[in-house]
Amino acid sequence: MSSLDELYQNVILDHNRAPRNFHPMPEASSTAEGNNPLCGDQLRVWVRVEDDVIADVSFQGNGCAISQASASLMTQAVKGKTREQALALFNGFHDLVTGAPGDPGALGKLAVFRGVSQYPIRVKCASLGWHTLKAALERADGQITTE
């Protein structure tokens, strides 16, 4: 394993063991629930938007290390961003994990998920939190599923 791969693995393990912004948010503007029935990942994302800026975001749920770490890093990446910037990050992240051409360097720490594209079954794990955030930002009703 290369030192870069090891660093990426350590970042994912750290965010899985100690997820950031892992709490309910009673004062949220909106919330959405996500479910990955294939592996059992489930989470809820809360978002508080003020003047079109994500003032706060949090999540809670259960799942594999990839889904938990991805949701944790996502909350850090989108806090303070406009809806449009957050949706652009969603698109860039989705391209990264699906192996689409793009600039992983533009995603900062989120680039740790670059290797997920080699494991198609893990793409749904990594993107669950992102799809759930998108639903919360769009105030979509119902539960989001990766199926």
Backbone hydrogen bonds, N-H to C=O, Kabsch-Sander energy under -0.5 kcal/mol:
donor,donor_aa,acceptor,acceptor_aa,energy
6,E,2,S,-2.3
7,L,3,S,-2.2
8,Y,4,L,-2.4
9,Q,5,D,-2.5
10,N,6,E,-2.3
11,V,7,L,-2.2
12,I,8,Y,-2.2
13,L,9,Q,-2.5
14,D,10,N,-2.5
15,H,11,V,-2.3
16,N,12,I,-1.6
17,R,13,L,-2.6
18,A,14,D,-2.5
22,F,19,P,-0.6
23,H,21,N,-1.1
23,H,59,F,-0.7
28,A,25,M,-1.6
29,S,47,V,-1.9
30,S,47,V,-2.0
32,A,45,V,-2.0
33,E,142,G,-0.6
34,G,43,L,-3.5
35,N,144,I,-2.1
36,N,41,D,-3.1
39,C,36,N,-0.9
40,G,36,N,-2.3
41,D,36,N,-0.8
42,Q,62,N,-3.0
43,L,34,G,-2.3
44,R,60,Q,-2.9
45,V,32,A,-2.6
46,W,58,S,-2.6
47,V,30,S,-2.5
48,R,56,D,-3.0
49,V,47,V,-0.6
50,E,53,V,-2.8
53,V,50,E,-1.7
54,I,81,K,-3.3
55,A,48,R,-2.0
55,A,53,V,-1.2
56,D,48,R,-1.5
58,S,46,W,-2.2
59,F,21,N,-2.3
60,Q,44,R,-1.8
62,N,42,Q,-2.1
68,Q,64,C,-2.3
69,A,65,A,-2.6
70,S,66,I,-2.4
71,A,67,S,-2.1
72,S,68,Q,-2.2
73,L,69,A,-2.7
74,M,70,S,-2.4
75,T,71,A,-2.1
76,Q,72,S,-1.5
77,A,73,L,-2.2
78,V,74,M,-2.2
79,K,75,T,-1.2
80,G,54,I,-3.3
81,K,78,V,-2.4
83,R,52,D,-1.5
86,A,82,T,-2.5
87,L,83,R,-2.7
88,A,84,E,-2.0
89,L,85,Q,-2.1
90,F,86,A,-2.3
91,N,87,L,-2.3
92,G,88,A,-2.4
93,F,89,L,-3.0
94,H,90,F,-2.8
95,D,91,N,-2.3
96,L,92,G,-2.1
97,V,93,F,-2.6
98,T,94,H,-1.5
99,G,95,D,-0.7
99,G,96,L,-0.9
100,A,95,D,-2.1
106,A,103,D,-1.6
107,L,104,P,-1.7
108,G,105,G,-1.2
110,L,107,L,-1.8
111,A,108,G,-2.0
112,V,109,K,-2.0
113,F,110,L,-1.9
114,R,111,A,-2.1
116,V,113,F,-1.5
117,S,114,R,-1.2
118,Q,115,G,-1.7
119,Y,116,V,-2.4
122,R,119,Y,-2.5
123,V,119,Y,-0.7
123,V,120,P,-0.8
124,K,120,P,-0.6
126,A,122,R,-2.5
127,S,123,V,-2.1
128,L,124,K,-1.0
131,H,127,S,-2.7
132,T,128,L,-2.2
133,L,129,G,-2.5
134,K,130,W,-2.6
135,A,131,H,-2.0
136,A,132,T,-2.2
137,L,133,L,-2.7
138,E,134,K,-2.1
139,R,136,A,-0.7
140,A,135,A,-2.7
144,I,33,E,-3.4
146,T,35,N,-1.7
